[in-house]
Amino acid sequence: MEMKHLKIFAVGAMLLLMAACSSSATDDVTPTTDGAKLRHLVITQTADEASRAIITESDATLAASWKSGDRLTYYNFNLSEFDAQTGQYVHSTGPLTATTTAATSAFEGEVTCTQGDALAVVYPAVDKFSPVSGSSTTKAKYSISLSGQDGTLATLAESFHYVYGVATVTAVTETTATATMGTTTSLLTVCKFSFVDGSGSPIAISSLTISYGGNGSDHGTYPQTATVTCSDTQEAVSVAGDVKSLAEGGKPLTVTPASTLNAVYVALLPTTNARTFCFTVTDGSGATYSGEADAQLTAGEYVPATGLVLAKQ
């Protein structure tokens, strides 16, 4: 069944330039702390379009707004210190906060940095970055979760609308720093699902399970978590689902609304090719329905997949 793809208003392309005379943040560099210290950093956005996040549907589009106090995390690609205990270079990381409730916000926090540093800016905030094995010391990765969704836009926007940006520190003083950032990139696909039975009557959704179909080892399962590999350019950011087969204890993704809904909103992983998705819905009376649909999902797109026909079991 064809799914219509609409661009999220909140997402645009992001091209950032490193400061003059600095090497790419993903090149092998000699880590240094020359001129680096804890500074109060303010990041302003240079893109005209909105950049994230409280999603509301209007006229088949998704509009976005930050909330003042939204928590983010930064990762400094350039600044690292050698940790003798682990034998690894440890990069500067820490919290940032959105300063305004608006479609485009500034972000601020106490950041260890110096002029020219490139900072990954991650929402929602994450607890830990891990080194990427076999790469230069500037590479890092972190985990995101897809489980626990309840089908509402409010929960999706607050906890599952993962976005990624890169800011460049443009100026520093002894105690302060400023940086600029283009718009952020949405890492997942936002899907709206509604279903009808064989007679065309709407199905009230009390629970929805989603899994991959086809003949692959992931048949009947869906990743509960995924790994994001950080990059200092938007184009190179990658997201990979942590796939488990049924034999390895894999399971489908379960969406459980607090009460029955006529439509649910779900954040799903982008796909490199078209995939078959299997759906099982339980309605308010306990009856179950199932069916399939094929789609190729692209990061940052809104997919209203409404009126999918399911057969009663």
C-alpha positions in Angstrom: 0.0 0.0 0.0 1.4 3.4 -1.0 2.3 5.8 1.8 2.3 9.5 1.1 5.5 11.3 2.2 5.4 14.8 3.4 8.5 16.8 4.6 8.5 17.8 8.3 8.5 21.6 8.4 11.0 21.5 11.2 13.7 19.8 9.3 16.1 21.4 6.7 19.5 20.8 5.2 22.4 21.9 7.4 25.8 23.0 6.0 28.3 24.2 8.5 31.8 25.6 7.9 34.7 25.0 10.3 36.7 28.0 11.4 39.5 29.0 9.1 42.8 27.1 9.6 41.2 24.3 11.5 41.1 20.8 10.2 38.0 18.7 9.7 36.7 17.5 13.1 36.7 13.9 11.8 40.4 14.0 10.7 43.0 12.5 13.0 44.2 15.4 15.1 46.5 15.8 18.1 44.1 16.5 21.0 44.9 19.7 22.7 43.5 21.8 25.5 45.4 25.0 24.6 43.1 27.9 25.3 40.3 25.5 26.4 38.4 26.2 29.6 34.9 26.0 31.0 32.9 28.9 29.4 29.3 29.9 29.4 28.3 29.2 25.8 25.4 30.6 23.8 24.5 28.9 20.5 22.4 30.9 18.0 20.8 29.4 14.9 21.6 30.8 11.5 18.8 28.9 9.5 15.5 30.7 8.8 13.5 27.5 9.1 12.4 26.1 12.4 14.6 23.5 14.0 12.6 21.0 16.2 10.2 19.9 18.2 6.7 20.1 19.9 4.8 18.6 17.0 1.2 19.5 16.2 -0.7 18.4 13.1 -2.3 21.0 10.9 -3.3 20.7 7.3 -1.3 17.5 6.8 2.0 19.1 7.9 3.9 19.0 11.1 4.9 22.3 12.7 7.5 22.5 15.4 8.5 24.5 18.5 11.1 24.3 21.2 10.0 24.5 24.8 12.1 26.7 27.1 14.1 24.4 29.4 14.3 21.5 26.9 17.5 19.6 27.7 20.1 18.7 25.1 23.6 17.3 25.2 26.8 18.5 23.5 29.8 16.6 22.4 33.0 18.4 21.5 34.7 16.8 18.4 37.9 18.8 18.8 38.6 18.9 22.5 39.8 15.8 24.3 42.2 14.8 27.1 44.0 11.5 27.5 42.6 9.2 30.2 45.4 7.2 31.6 43.0 4.7 33.3 41.2 3.8 30.1 44.0 4.5 27.6 41.5 6.6 25.5 40.9 10.2 24.7 37.9 11.5 26.5 36.0 14.3 24.8 34.2 17.1 26.5 30.5 16.6 26.9 27.7 18.1 29.0 24.2 19.6 29.1 22.6 22.4 27.1 19.3 24.0 27.6 16.8 25.7 25.1 16.3 29.3 26.2 12.9 30.1 24.6 9.6 28.5 23.6 9.7 29.1 19.8 10.1 27.4 16.5 13.8 28.5 16.6 15.6 28.8 19.9 19.1 29.6 21.3 20.8 27.1 23.5 23.2 27.7 26.4 25.2 25.9 29.0 28.6 25.6 30.7 30.8 24.2 28.0 34.5 23.3 27.9 35.6 24.7 24.6 37.8 27.0 22.6 37.4 29.0 19.4 36.8 26.9 16.3 35.5 23.8 18.1 32.8 21.8 16.5 30.0 20.6 18.9 27.5 17.9 18.2 24.1 19.1 19.7 21.8 16.2 20.5 18.1 16.2 21.5 16.7 14.6 23.7 19.6 14.7 26.1 21.7 11.5 26.3 23.6 10.0 29.2 26.7 8.6 27.5 28.8 8.8 24.3 31.0 5.9 23.4 34.1 5.8 21.2 33.8 4.2 17.7 36.2 1.3 17.5 38.8 1.6 14.7 38.2 5.3 13.9 39.9 8.5 14.8 39.5 9.8 18.4 36.9 12.4 17.3 34.3 9.7 16.4 31.6 8.8 18.9 28.2 7.1 19.1 25.2 7.0 21.5 22.1 4.9 21.9 18.4 6.0 21.4 15.3 4.1 22.3 12.1 3.5 20.3 10.2 1.5 22.9 7.7 3.0 25.3 5.8 5.1 22.7 2.1 5.7 23.5 0.9 6.9 20.1 0.5 10.6 21.1 2.2 13.6 19.5 3.1 15.0 22.9 5.1 12.0 24.0 6.7 11.5 20.6 7.8 15.1 20.5 9.2 15.1 24.0 11.0 11.7 24.1 11.2 10.2 20.6 11.7 13.0 18.1 15.5 12.6 18.0 17.4 15.5 16.4 21.0 16.2 15.7 22.9 19.4 14.9 26.4 20.8 14.8 27.5 24.1 16.2 30.8 25.9 15.6 32.3 28.0 18.3 33.0 31.4 16.7 34.4 33.5 19.6 35.6 33.2 23.2 36.5 35.3 26.1 37.9 34.3 29.4 34.4 33.3 30.7 32.0 33.2 27.7 31.8 31.8 24.2 29.4 32.1 21.3 28.6 29.6 18.6 26.4 29.3 15.5 24.4 26.4 14.3 22.1 25.7 11.3 18.9 23.8 11.7 18.9 20.4 13.3 18.4 17.1 11.4 15.6 14.7 12.4 17.0 11.2 12.8 13.8 9.2 12.5 10.6 9.1 10.5 7.3 10.3 12.1 4.4 8.1 11.0 0.7 8.5 11.6 -1.3 5.3 11.5 -5.0 4.6 11.3 -6.8 1.4 10.3 -10.1 0.1 9.0 -11.6 -3.3 8.9 -12.7 -5.2 5.8 -16.0 -3.3 5.6 -14.2 0.1 5.8 -15.1 0.8 9.4 -12.5 2.6 11.6 -10.7 0.4 14.2 -10.2 2.0 17.6 -6.6 1.3 18.7 -6.0 0.1 22.2 -2.6 -1.4 21.2 -0.5 -1.6 18.1 2.5 -3.9 17.3 4.8 -3.2 14.4 7.4 -5.6 13.0 9.3 -6.3 9.8 7.9 -8.7 7.3 9.7 -10.5 4.5 12.2 -13.4 4.7 15.0 -11.6 6.6 16.3 -12.7 10.0 14.5 -9.8 11.5 11.1 -11.0 10.4 8.6 -10.6 13.2 10.8 -8.2 15.2 11.6 -4.5 15.3 14.6 -2.8 16.9 13.8 -1.5 20.4 17.0 0.6 20.3 19.3 2.1 17.7 22.9 3.5 17.6 23.7 7.0 16.3 27.2 7.5 15.0 28.1 11.2 15.5 29.6 13.3 12.7 30.6 16.9 12.3 28.5 17.1 9.1 24.8 16.4 8.9 25.2 14.3 5.8 27.4 11.7 7.5 25.3 11.1 10.6 24.1 7.5 10.6 21.4 5.6 12.6 21.4 1.8 12.7 18.8 -0.3 14.5 20.1 -2.9 17.0 18.5 -5.8 15.3 17.7 -9.2 17.0 16.1 -12.2 15.3 13.2 -14.1 17.0 15.8 -16.8 17.9 17.8 -14.1 19.7 14.8 -12.9 21.7 13.8 -10.1 19.3 10.2 -8.8 19.6 8.0 -6.3 17.7 7.6 -2.7 18.7 4.6 -2.2 20.9 2.6 1.1 21.1 0.2 1.2 24.0 -2.1 4.3 24.3 -3.5 5.3 27.7 -6.9 5.1 26.1 -8.2 4.0 22.7 -7.2 6.3 19.8 -8.5 6.6 16.2 -4.9 7.3 15.0 -1.5 6.9 16.6 1.8 8.6 15.9 5.0 6.5 15.9 8.7 7.3 15.4 10.3 4.7 13.2 13.8 4.1 11.8 14.5 5.2 8.3 15.1 2.3 5.7 17.6 2.1 2.9 15.1 0.2 0.7 11.3 -0.5 0.8 10.4 -2.8 3.6 7.3 -4.8 4.5 5.8 -3.8 7.8 3.4 -6.0 9.7 0.7 -4.5 11.9 -1.4 -6.1 14.7 -4.1 -3.9 16.3 -6.2 -4.7 19.4 -9.4 -2.7 19.7 -11.2 -1.6 22.8 -13.3 -4.8 22.9 -10.2 -7.0 22.7 -10.7 -8.1 19.1 -7.4 -8.3 17.0 -6.8 -7.3 13.4 -3.6 -7.7 11.3 -2.2 -6.7 7.9 0.8 -5.5 6.1 2.0 -2.5 4.1 5.2 -1.7 2.1 7.1 1.5 2.5 10.5 3.1 2.3 11.0 5.5 5.2 13.3 8.6 5.0 14.7 10.4 8.1 12.9 13.7 8.7 9.8 12.8 6.7 6.2 12.7 7.9 4.2 9.7 6.6 0.4 9.8 7.1 -0.4 6.1 6.5 -4.1 6.3 7.2 -6.9 4.0 6.3 -4.8 0.8 6.2 -7.0 -2.2 5.8 -6.6 -5.0 8.4 -8.3 -8.4 8.6 -10.0 -9.5 11.8 -8.4 -12.5 13.4 
